[in-house]
Amino acid sequence: MSDPMAEIRASFFIECEELLESLQDGLQLMDDGDTDPETINIVFRAVHSIKGGAGAFGLDDLVHFAHRFETAMDEVRAGRFHPDGEAIRLFFTCADVLGDLVRAARDDDVVASDVTDPVLEKLEKLVGVEDESEEDLDFTPATLSLDLSLDFGGDAGLPGLPNLPDFPNLSPLPMAGPDEDTLPLTEPLPTSESIAGSKGFIVFFKPEPALYVSGNEPLYLFRALRDLGDLAVTCHATSLPALDQIDADIGHLSWTLTVHTEESEQAVREVFEFVDGLCQLDITPLSASTAPATAAPAAVAQVLPPLPPLEPSSPVAATPPAPLPPAKPVTAMVAPETLDDEEPAKHVENTPAEGAAPAKTTGTPTQPRATVRVDLERIDRLVNLVGELVINQAMLSQSVTEAGLPPNSPVSTGLEEFLQLTRDIQESVMMIRAQPIKSLFQRMGRIVRESSASVGKEVRLHTDGENTEVDKTVIERLADPLTHMIRNAVDHGLENPEKRLAAGKSREGHVMLTAQHRSGRIVIEVSDDGAGINRERVKAKAIEKGLIPADAQLTDGDIDNLLFLPGFSTAQEISNLSGRGVGMDVVKSSIQALGGRITITSQEGKGTTFSISLPLTLAVLDGMVVRVADETLVVPLNAILETLTLTDDDVKALGPETHVVQIRGGFVPLLDLGAELGYRTPQESYVGGIVLLIGQEDGNRAALAVDAIEDQRQVVIKGLEGSYGRVPGIAAATILGDGQIALILDPTDLVSQASGRTRPRTPQHAHVG
């Protein structure tokens, strides 16, 4: 039987990942200059929620760090600290460490104190606050009871409680007696005249024990409510027992808060959204509280005229006080007969007016879209089953075709519907496994910050296309190569600040990370505005290493591709991060293992761009089934621009062994697919033959000559690299409807590796056109 607490704990860590993502988003907005209060609240709430959940599971290290981080963000939220660029960079570091602590807690690991302590020291030095217990809360003495009430109900208990008998001369707090159930206020309760016609709300707040167990503190809620407008607070202490009888795990206090604000009721409810279900919460508009008494139902408490505010310094009497004058405001009870039998009587805010309307106990919160968390292994199993379904559907189609049934027969019609349903199911399953690439991009932000600090450079990361969705498997396997490319760009792509200033650039370097869908694939680009590739130096290094002959004639693209050779580097000094080219062969291999490819474009003095092109999924694709020399092949449909039948005027000879195809005033190289794959020698003539016009990410095109086009269908991708290694020009394999195995081509790789020979070796006159 599964442990329910283990499941809850696992759910907490999943939620933490979402909260960390929200935290990074908020900090990024702050870094971009967005100082909107809601942006700051996003950051604060994320840290607060992580701390609260961690407290419930006894994750002390996580709670301690999150609490200090939360305290600093509360200073920002209250307007007492205005973060500059240095502070926001420190907040980013705090977020990184917080993520490390979350993952360490999840894996039952420990983050060393020498990692967290320096960050906390910088935080306290920069923001100017220490632990909450040492913070000047900026309250008058009359409200000290409000802060101590948090200790009464918190899991920390009341400091020094067991030793209270040893301090008989303690000065009593200005706390109400048995018949005086409200604590003094920071300011007097507003009178009916002062609030008549004003806008705002009266909030009754009573925490449940679970609120304190989850790590929440009413103090922070009240501060957030204070940000909406002027706030007056009343503490109800009628249920507070003697000090020697206090249970530290139970909250004995409740509060009434009057906030004067132009904000909506929904904004007030959002302050308490993280304690929803953990407290009793009643919100009443001020306009309703000033309604005539005749309009109030009998269930609402009678309200007496207000009493002038108590002096903060008045002590509590040692004996029960005498009955107070009738002018004193009291907290009345809702009439018991109006409540359900099982519901205890609730406090209703005493409003200093002639009457009151019913307290508004329920709102209409916005309902979030329901989500379900599913183990990735289950989704993978579903993907595999859908793949088998696609193969089965192809086999049925093949059987119907071989049986010679007419296209309009019931079997053929039903099979077409089955085909459409299969496609819809496959697309739906792929959407389930697809995820935004945002989480990966956020991880790269940390890489940039750590790398730039290591090499002493000022670097800013810009991202675009974070919500581009791609298969989760692709995202996970992209992390390592992308990390190396980012470090490479920071360490060796960007110049030092002095060199940038001398070159007329900004002192701060820029790294751009973008993602977009293009031609049925995802294209990720890592670019910098650094010095670019010094091609003369690259070529000289290649000649020095014996990789190319000294008289080699290379294009700029050829020279750039030398960086992908194993062990090639132009760095004079190898840093602890990277060297331009060091390990780039591993990056290329990792990308190719995903069925992708990587290209380089660079302009000296302007910067370098690495472009990665990947399939959207590693499970199913739409393909064109073609036949070449009695072999069946599949060409990805997204790579095909159009199909052509060549005429005499289309084919032009170029040199002794190659041809080009003229298409609408332009020329593209002609490649014989059968000859390139080694199935046969080039054909004698291509007139009347069929070609597939292939488009590449860089805009180049090529024409692949095939013998016949057989079908267009969805195929299931079966990897080959585990058994055969990487085969140039071949992406994977699939199983066709008749059980035959067909190779899936990688057209771009095939074109880049092609010999281009379209004539037999025997000299002959074959000029056409």
C-alpha positions in Angstrom: 0.0 0.0 0.0 1.4 3.4 -1.0 2.3 5.9 1.7 -0.1 8.9 1.4 2.5 11.2 2.9 5.0 10.2 0.3 2.5 11.0 -2.4 1.8 14.4 -0.8 5.5 15.1 -0.4 6.1 14.2 -4.1 3.3 16.6 -5.1 4.9 19.3 -3.0 8.2 19.0 -4.9 6.3 19.1 -8.2 4.6 22.3 -7.1 8.0 23.7 -6.0 9.3 23.3 -9.5 6.3 25.4 -10.7 6.9 28.0 -8.0 10.6 28.2 -8.8 9.7 28.8 -12.4 7.3 31.6 -11.3 10.0 33.0 -9.1 12.4 33.2 -12.0 9.7 34.9 -14.2 9.1 37.5 -11.5 12.8 38.2 -11.0 13.3 38.5 -14.8 10.5 41.1 -15.0 12.2 43.0 -12.1 15.5 42.8 -13.9 13.8 44.2 -17.0 12.7 47.2 -15.0 9.2 46.1 -14.1 8.6 47.4 -10.5 4.9 46.8 -10.5 3.7 45.7 -7.0 2.1 42.6 -8.5 5.5 41.5 -10.0 7.1 41.8 -6.6 4.2 39.9 -5.1 4.8 37.1 -7.5 8.3 36.7 -6.2 7.2 37.0 -2.6 4.4 34.5 -2.9 6.6 31.9 -4.6 9.1 32.0 -1.8 6.4 32.1 0.8 4.6 29.1 -0.6 7.9 27.1 -0.8 8.6 28.0 2.8 5.1 27.1 4.0 5.2 23.6 2.3 8.7 23.0 3.5 7.7 23.7 7.1 4.9 21.1 6.9 7.5 18.4 6.1 10.1 19.6 8.6 12.7 20.7 5.9 14.5 23.0 8.3 17.3 24.0 5.9 14.9 25.0 3.2 12.6 26.8 5.7 15.5 28.8 7.1 16.8 30.0 3.8 13.4 30.7 2.3 12.4 32.6 5.5 15.4 34.9 5.1 14.8 35.3 1.4 11.1 36.0 2.1 12.0 38.7 4.7 14.2 40.5 2.2 11.4 40.4 -0.4 9.0 41.7 2.2 11.2 44.7 2.6 11.0 45.3 -1.2 7.3 44.8 -1.2 6.8 47.2 1.7 8.8 49.8 -0.2 11.6 50.0 2.4 14.2 48.7 0.0 14.4 49.5 -3.6 16.6 46.9 -5.4 19.1 48.0 -8.0 20.9 45.8 -10.5 23.3 44.3 -7.9 20.4 43.4 -5.6 18.4 41.7 -8.3 21.5 39.7 -9.3 21.7 38.6 -5.7 18.0 37.7 -5.7 18.7 35.5 -8.8 21.4 33.8 -6.8 19.1 33.3 -3.9 16.6 31.7 -6.3 19.2 29.4 -7.6 20.2 28.3 -4.1 16.6 27.9 -3.2 16.2 25.6 -6.2 19.2 23.6 -5.0 17.8 23.3 -1.6 14.4 22.1 -3.0 16.1 19.4 -5.1 18.4 18.4 -2.3 15.4 17.9 0.0 13.6 16.0 -2.7 16.6 13.6 -3.1 17.4 13.4 0.6 20.6 15.2 0.0 22.2 18.2 1.8 23.4 21.5 0.5 26.6 22.5 2.3 26.4 25.5 4.5 29.4 27.1 2.8 27.0 27.5 -0.2 24.1 29.0 1.6 25.8 31.1 4.3 27.7 33.5 2.1 24.5 34.2 0.1 22.6 34.9 3.3 25.4 37.2 4.5 25.3 39.2 1.3 21.5 39.3 1.5 21.5 40.7 5.0 24.3 43.2 4.2 22.6 44.4 1.0 19.0 44.6 2.2 19.8 45.5 5.8 17.6 43.0 7.5 18.4 39.9 9.5 16.3 37.1 10.8 12.7 38.0 11.6 13.3 37.8 15.3 15.9 40.6 15.0 13.9 42.8 12.6 12.4 46.1 13.8 8.8 45.5 12.9 8.1 49.2 13.0 5.0 48.9 15.2 4.0 51.0 18.2 4.1 49.4 21.6 0.3 49.1 21.5 0.6 46.6 18.7 3.2 44.4 20.3 0.4 42.0 21.3 -0.3 41.5 17.6 3.2 40.2 16.9 3.3 38.0 19.9 0.0 36.4 18.9 1.9 35.0 16.0 4.2 33.2 18.4 1.2 31.9 20.3 -0.1 30.1 17.3 3.1 29.4 15.5 5.0 26.1 15.5 7.9 27.8 17.3 5.8 28.4 20.4 6.4 31.3 22.8 10.1 31.9 23.5 11.0 31.3 27.1 7.6 29.9 28.0 8.8 27.2 30.4 10.7 29.8 32.4 7.9 32.3 32.8 7.4 31.6 36.5 11.0 32.8 37.1 10.0 36.3 35.9 7.3 37.5 38.3 8.0 41.2 37.5 7.3 41.1 33.8 5.5 44.2 32.7 2.1 43.2 31.6 1.1 43.8 28.0 -1.8 46.1 27.2 -4.1 43.1 26.7 -7.8 43.1 27.2 -9.4 41.5 30.3 -12.1 38.8 30.2 -14.8 41.2 29.3 -12.6 43.2 26.9 -12.0 41.1 23.9 -10.2 43.5 21.6 -6.6 44.5 21.8 -5.5 48.1 21.4 -5.1 49.3 17.8 -2.4 51.1 16.0 -5.1 53.8 15.5 -8.6 54.2 16.8 -11.5 52.2 15.2 -13.1 54.5 12.6 -16.4 55.9 13.5 -19.5 55.6 11.5 -19.1 59.2 10.4 -15.5 58.6 9.2 -16.3 55.6 7.1 -19.7 56.8 5.8 -19.4 56.9 2.0 -15.8 55.6 2.1 -14.7 52.5 0.1 -13.1 49.5 1.7 -13.8 46.3 3.5 -14.0 44.8 6.9 -12.2 41.4 7.1 -12.7 38.9 9.9 -9.8 36.5 10.0 -9.4 33.4 12.3 -6.6 31.0 11.5 -7.1 27.2 11.8 -4.2 25.1 13.3 -3.3 23.9 9.8 -2.4 27.4 8.8 0.5 27.6 11.3 1.5 24.0 10.6 2.0 24.9 6.9 4.4 27.7 7.8 2.1 30.7 7.1 2.2 33.8 9.3 -0.7 36.3 9.7 1.7 39.1 10.0 2.7 38.8 6.3 -0.9 38.6 5.3 -1.7 41.8 7.2 1.3 43.5 5.6 0.0 42.5 2.2 -3.4 43.9 3.1 -1.8 47.1 4.3 -0.4 47.6 0.8 -3.9 47.9 -0.6 -4.7 51.0 1.6 -5.1 52.3 5.2 -5.4 49.4 7.6 -6.8 49.2 11.2 -6.4 46.0 13.1 -8.3 44.6 16.1 -7.2 41.4 17.9 -9.8 39.2 19.6 -8.4 37.4 22.6 -11.5 36.0 24.3 -10.3 32.4 23.8 -6.8 33.0 24.9 -6.0 30.7 27.9 -3.6 31.4 30.7 0.1 31.3 29.7 0.8 28.0 31.5 -2.1 26.4 29.5 -1.2 27.7 26.0 -0.9 25.0 23.4 1.8 26.2 20.9 0.2 24.2 18.1 -3.2 25.9 18.3 -3.9 29.5 17.4 -6.1 31.1 20.0 -6.5 34.6 18.4 -8.6 36.0 15.6 -8.5 39.5 14.1 -10.8 42.1 12.5 -9.2 44.2 9.9 -10.6 47.4 8.4 -9.0 48.4 5.2 -9.8 51.6 3.3 -9.0 51.0 -0.4 -10.1 51.6 -3.9 -9.3 48.0 -4.8 -12.0 45.3 -5.5 -13.0 42.6 -3.2 -11.2 40.1 -5.4 -8.0 41.9 -4.7 -8.6 41.6 -1.0 -9.3 37.9 -1.4 -6.1 37.4 -3.3 -4.2 38.5 -0.2 -5.5 35.4 1.5 -5.4 33.0 -1.5 -2.5 31.0 -0.1 -4.4 30.3 3.2 -7.7 29.4 1.5 -9.2 26.6 3.4 -6.8 27.1 6.4 -8.8 29.8 8.1 -12.2 31.3 8.6 -12.5 34.4 6.4 -15.4 36.9 6.2 -15.2 40.0 4.0 -17.8 42.7 4.2 -17.8 45.9 2.2 -17.7 49.0 4.3 -20.8 50.3 2.4 -22.7 47.3 3.7 -21.5 47.7 7.2 -23.0 51.2 7.4 -26.5 50.2 6.3 -29.4 51.2 8.5 -30.1 48.8 11.4 -33.6 48.2 10.2 -32.2 46.6 7.1 -30.1 44.1 9.0 -31.5 40.6 9.6 -31.8 39.3 13.1 -28.8 37.0 12.5 -26.5 40.0 12.5 -25.0 41.1 15.7 -26.2 44.3 17.2 -23.5 47.0 17.1 -23.0 49.5 19.9 -21.6 53.0 19.6 -17.8 53.3 19.6 -15.7 53.8 22.6 -12.8 56.3 22.5 -9.6 54.4 21.8 -7.7 53.0 24.8 -4.4 54.4 25.8 -1.6 52.0 24.6 0.1 52.3 27.9 -2.8 51.3 30.1 -1.9 48.0 31.8 -4.1 44.9 32.2 -5.6 44.7 35.6 -4.5 41.8 37.8 -8.1 41.0 38.7 -11.1 40.9 36.3 -12.1 44.4 35.6 -15.4 45.9 36.4 -18.1 46.0 33.7 -17.2 48.6 31.0 -19.4 51.5 30.1 -22.1 50.8 27.5 -20.2 52.9 25.0 -17.5 50.3 24.6 -17.5 48.4 21.3 -17.9 44.7 21.7 -17.6 41.8 19.4 -21.0 40.1 19.3 -21.9 36.6 18.3 -24.0 35.5 15.4 -27.3 34.2 16.7 -26.9 30.4 17.1 -30.3 29.6 15.7 -29.2 31.0 12.3 -26.3 28.5 12.0 -26.1 24.9 11.2 -26.1 22.5 14.1 -22.5 21.5 13.6 -21.2 25.0 12.9 -19.9 26.9 15.9 -20.9 30.5 16.4 -18.7 32.9 14.4 -17.5 36.3 15.4 -18.8 39.2 13.3 -16.9 42.4 13.0 -18.4 45.1 15.3 -18.9 48.2 13.2 -19.3 51.5 14.9 -22.5 52.3 13.0 -26.2 52.2 13.6 -26.7 48.9 11.9 -25.0 46.3 9.8 -25.7 44.2 6.8 -25.0 40.4 6.7 -21.3 39.5 6.6 -20.3 38.3 3.1 -18.9 34.9 3.7 -18.4 33.6 0.2 -17.0 35.0 -2.9 -16.8 34.0 -6.5 -13.1 33.2 -7.0 -11.9 32.5 -10.4 -11.7 28.8 -11.0 -8.3 27.7 -12.5 -8.2 25.1 -15.2 -8.1 21.6 -13.8 -4.8 19.8 -14.3 -3.7 16.2 -13.6 -0.1 15.2 -12.9 0.8 11.9 -14.6 4.0 9.9 -14.4 6.1 10.3 -17.6 6.5 6.6 -17.8 2.8 6.2 -18.3 2.8 8.7 -21.1 5.7 7.0 -22.8 3.8 3.7 -22.6 0.8 5.4 -24.2 3.0 6.9 -26.9 4.4 3.4 -27.7 0.8 2.0 -27.9 -0.2 4.8 -30.3 2.8 4.0 -32.4 1.7 0.3 -32.6 -1.8 1.6 -33.5 -0.4 3.6 -36.4 1.4 0.5 -37.6 -1.7 -1.6 -37.3 -3.8 0.9 -39.2 -1.2 0.9 -42.0 -1.4 -2.9 -42.1 -5.1 -2.8 -42.4 -4.9 -0.3 -45.2 -2.4 -2.5 -47.0 -4.7 -5.5 -46.7 -7.7 -3.6 -48.1 -5.6 -2.4 -51.0 -4.4 -5.9 -51.8 -7.9 -7.3 -51.5 -9.0 -5.0 -54.4 -12.0 -3.5 -52.6 -13.4 -0.4 -54.3 -12.7 3.0 -52.7 -16.3 3.6 -51.9 -17.0 0.3 -50.2 -18.1 0.3 -46.5 -14.8 -1.2 -45.5 -12.7 1.5 -47.3 -14.9 4.2 -45.9 -14.6 2.9 -42.3 -10.9 2.5 -42.8 -10.6 6.2 -43.8 -12.5 7.2 -40.6 -10.1 4.9 -38.6 -7.2 6.6 -40.2 -8.5 10.1 -39.2 -9.2 8.9 -35.6 -5.7 7.4 -35.4 -4.1 10.7 -36.5 -6.2 12.6 -33.9 -5.2 10.3 -31.1 -1.6 10.5 -32.1 -1.6 14.3 -32.2 -3.4 14.4 -28.8 -0.8 12.1 -27.2 2.0 14.2 -28.6 0.5 17.3 -27.2 0.4 15.6 -23.8 4.1 14.9 -23.9 5.0 18.3 -25.4 6.2 20.9 -22.9 7.3 24.6 -23.2 11.0 24.9 -23.5 10.8 27.6 -20.8 12.2 25.5 -18.0 15.3 24.7 -20.0 15.8 28.4 -20.9 15.5 29.4 -17.2 18.3 26.9 -16.4 20.5 28.6 -18.9 20.0 31.9 -17.1 21.8 30.4 -14.1 24.6 29.2 -16.4 25.1 32.7 -17.7 25.2 34.2 -14.3 27.7 31.7 -12.9 29.9 31.7 -16.0 30.0 35.5 -16.3 30.9 35.8 -12.6 33.6 33.1 -13.1 35.4 35.0 -15.9 34.7 38.5 -14.6 32.4 39.6 -17.5 29.1 41.5 -17.5 26.7 39.4 -19.5 22.9 39.6 -19.9 20.8 36.8 -21.3 17.9 37.5 -23.6 15.4 34.8 -24.4 12.6 34.6 -26.9 10.1 31.9 -27.7 10.1 30.4 -24.2 6.6 29.0 -24.8 7.6 27.0 -27.8 6.5 23.5 -27.2 8.7 20.4 -27.9 8.7 16.8 -26.8 9.9 16.4 -23.2 12.4 13.8 -24.3 14.0 16.4 -26.6 14.1 19.0 -23.8 15.9 16.7 -21.3 18.5 15.6 -23.8 19.2 19.2 -24.9 20.3 20.4 -21.5 24.0 19.3 -21.7 24.8 20.5 -25.2 23.0 23.8 -24.7 24.8 24.3 -21.4 28.2 23.9 -23.1 27.2 26.3 -25.9 26.1 29.0 -23.4 29.4 28.7 -21.4 31.3 28.8 -24.7 29.6 32.0 -25.7 30.2 33.7 -22.4 33.8 32.5 -22.0 35.2 32.9 -25.5 32.5 34.4 -27.6 32.2 37.7 -25.7 35.2 40.0 -25.3 36.3 41.5 -22.0 34.6 44.7 -21.0 37.6 46.8 -21.9 37.9 45.3 -25.3 34.1 45.8 -25.9 34.4 49.5 -24.9 37.4 49.9 -27.2 35.4 48.4 -30.1 32.6 50.8 -29.5 30.3 48.3 -27.9 28.5 48.4 -24.6 30.4 47.2 -21.5 27.8 44.5 -21.0 27.8 41.6 -23.4 24.6 40.0 -24.7 23.7 36.4 -25.3 20.5 35.6 -27.1 18.7 32.3 -26.7 15.7 31.8 -29.0 13.3 29.0 -30.0 10.7 28.8 -32.8 8.9 26.3 -35.0 10.0 26.3 -38.6 9.0 23.8 -41.3 7.7 21.2 -38.8 10.9 21.4 -36.7 12.1 23.4 -33.7 15.0 25.7 -34.3 17.0 26.9 -31.3 19.6 29.6 -31.7 22.4 30.6 -29.3 24.0 33.9 -30.4 26.3 36.5 -28.9 27.4 40.0 -29.9 31.1 39.2 -29.4 34.1 39.3 -31.6 33.0 36.5 -33.9 35.2 33.7 -35.3 38.7 34.6 -36.4 38.7 32.4 -39.5 42.4 33.0 -40.3 43.3 31.8 -36.9 41.0 28.8 -37.2 42.5 27.8 -40.5 46.0 28.2 -39.3 45.3 26.1 -36.3 43.8 23.4 -38.5 46.8 23.4 -40.7 49.1 23.2 -37.6 47.2 20.2 -36.4 47.4 18.5 -39.8 43.6 18.5 -40.2 43.7 20.1 -43.6 46.5 20.6 -46.2 48.2 24.0 -46.2 46.9 24.8 -49.7 43.3 23.9 -49.0 40.7 26.2 -50.5 37.9 26.5 -47.9 34.8 28.6 -47.8 33.8 30.5 -44.6 31.3 27.8 -43.8 34.0 25.1 -44.2 36.3 26.9 -41.8 33.5 27.4 -39.3 32.7 23.7 -39.4 36.3 22.9 -38.4 35.2 23.9 -34.9 33.3 20.6 -34.7 36.3 18.5 -35.2 37.3 16.5 -32.0 39.7 18.4 -29.8 39.8 21.5 -32.0 40.3 24.8 -30.2 41.6 28.2 -31.0 41.8 29.3 -27.4 45.3 30.3 -26.4 44.4 29.5 -22.8 41.9 26.8 -21.8 39.7 28.1 -19.1 37.8 26.1 -16.5 34.6 26.7 -18.4 35.2 26.1 -22.0 37.3 26.8 -25.1 35.8 27.9 -28.4 35.6 24.5 -30.1 36.6 22.3 -27.1 33.9 19.7 -26.8 31.9 21.0 -29.8 32.3 17.6 -31.4 30.4 16.2 -28.5 27.7 18.9 -28.9 27.3 18.0 -32.5 27.1 14.3 -31.7 24.4 15.0 -29.1 22.3 17.0 -31.5 22.7 14.4 -34.3 21.6 11.7 -31.8 18.3 13.6 -31.5 17.8 13.6 -35.3 19.0 17.2 -35.5 21.8 19.2 -36.9 23.8 22.3 -35.8 25.2 25.0 -38.0 27.3 28.1 -37.4 27.1 31.6 -38.8 29.6 34.3 -37.7 30.6 37.8 -38.6 33.9 38.9 -37.4 33.5 41.7 -34.9 29.7 41.3 -34.8 29.2 37.9 -33.1 28.5 34.2 -33.7 25.2 32.2 -33.9 24.8 28.5 -33.4 21.6 27.2 -34.9 20.1 23.9 -33.8 17.4 22.2 -35.8 15.4 19.4 -34.2 12.4 17.3 -34.9 9.3 18.2 -32.7 8.9 14.6 -31.5 10.9 11.5 -31.5 7.9 9.2 -31.9 5.8 9.7 -35.1 6.2 11.8 -38.2 4.4 12.4 -41.5 6.5 11.0 -44.4 6.5 10.4 -48.2 7.1 6.8 -49.0 9.3 6.5 -52.2 10.9 3.7 -54.1 14.5 3.8 -55.3 16.2 0.8 -57.0 13.6 -1.6 -55.5 14.2 -0.2 -52.0 11.5 1.6 -50.0 12.5 4.8 -48.2 10.6 7.5 -46.2 11.3 11.2 -46.7 10.0 13.5 -43.9 7.1 15.5 -45.4 8.1 18.7 -43.7 11.4 18.7 -45.7 9.6 18.4 -49.1 8.7 21.7 -50.8 7.2 20.2 -53.9 7.4 17.3 -56.3 8.3 17.6 -60.0 8.4 15.5 -63.2 11.5 16.6 -65.2 11.2 17.7 -68.8 13.9 18.2 -71.4 14.1 21.9 -70.6 14.4 21.4 -66.8 17.7 19.5 -66.6 21.0 21.2 -67.4 24.5 19.6 -67.4 27.0 21.2 -65.0 30.5 19.8 -65.5 31.3 16.3 -66.6 29.4 14.4 -63.8 26.7 16.7 -62.4 23.4 18.3 -63.3 21.2 21.1 -62.1 17.5 21.5 -62.3 16.0 24.8 -63.5 13.0 25.8 -61.5 11.2 29.1 -62.1 14.3 31.0 -63.2 16.6 29.5 -60.6 18.9 26.5 -60.4 19.2 23.8 -57.8 21.6 20.8 -57.7 20.2 17.5 -58.8 21.1 14.5 -56.6 20.5 10.9 -57.6 19.2 9.3 -54.4 19.9 5.8 -55.5 23.5 6.6 -56.4 24.1 8.6 -53.2 22.9 5.7 -51.0 25.0 3.2 -53.0 22.0 1.3 -54.4 23.0 1.7 -58.1 25.0 3.8 -60.4 23.7 7.1 -61.7 21.0 6.9 -64.4 21.7 7.6 -68.1 18.9 10.2 -68.3 16.6 12.0 -65.8 14.1 13.3 -68.3 10.7 12.1 -67.3 12.0 11.2 -63.9 10.5 12.3 -60.5 12.3 14.6 -58.1 11.6 15.8 -54.6 12.5 19.5 -54.1 14.1 19.6 -50.6 14.2 22.8 -48.5 16.8 23.3 -45.8 16.8 25.6 -42.8 19.5 27.8 -44.3 17.3 28.5 -47.4 19.3 26.2 -49.7 17.4 23.7 -51.9 18.2 20.5 -53.7 16.4 18.1 -56.0 16.4 14.4 -55.1 15.7 12.0 -58.0 13.6 9.0 -57.0 12.1 6.2 -59.1 8.5 6.4 -57.8 6.3 8.0 -55.1 4.2 5.3 -53.4 2.3 6.9 -50.6 2.1 9.6 -48.0 1.5 8.3 -44.5 2.3 8.6 -40.8 5.1 6.4 -39.7 6.5 5.4 -36.3 10.1 6.3 -35.7 12.4 3.5 -34.6 15.9 4.5 -33.7 18.9 2.8 -35.2 21.8 4.3 -33.3 21.6 1.9 -30.4 22.3 -1.0 -32.7 24.1 0.5 -35.7 25.5 3.8 -34.7 25.0 6.9 -36.7 24.6 6.4 -40.5 25.1 9.5 -42.6 21.9 10.6 -44.3 19.7 8.2 -42.3 17.6 9.5 -39.4 15.9 6.3 -38.3 13.7 3.4 -39.5 10.1 2.5 -39.5 7.8 -0.5 -40.1 5.4 -0.3 -43.0 1.9 -1.8 -43.3 3.2 -4.9 -45.0 5.7 -5.5 -42.3 8.6 -4.2 -44.4 11.3 -2.1 -42.7 12.0 1.2 -44.4 14.7 3.7 -43.7 13.8 7.3 -42.8 16.1 9.8 -44.5 17.6 12.9 -43.1 17.5 15.0 -46.2 19.6 17.9 -45.0 22.4 15.6 -43.8 22.1 13.6 -47.0 22.5 16.8 -49.1 25.5 18.0 -47.1 27.2 14.6 -47.5 26.3 14.1 -51.2 28.9 13.6 -53.9 26.6 15.2 -56.4 27.5 12.7 -59.2 24.6 12.2 -61.6 26.5 10.7 -64.5 28.2 7.4 -65.0 32.0 7.3 -64.9 32.0 6.2 -68.6 32.4 9.4 -70.6 29.4 10.0 -72.8 27.5 12.8 -74.4 24.4 13.3 -72.2 23.8 17.0 -72.5 20.1 17.7 -72.1 18.4 21.0 -72.9 
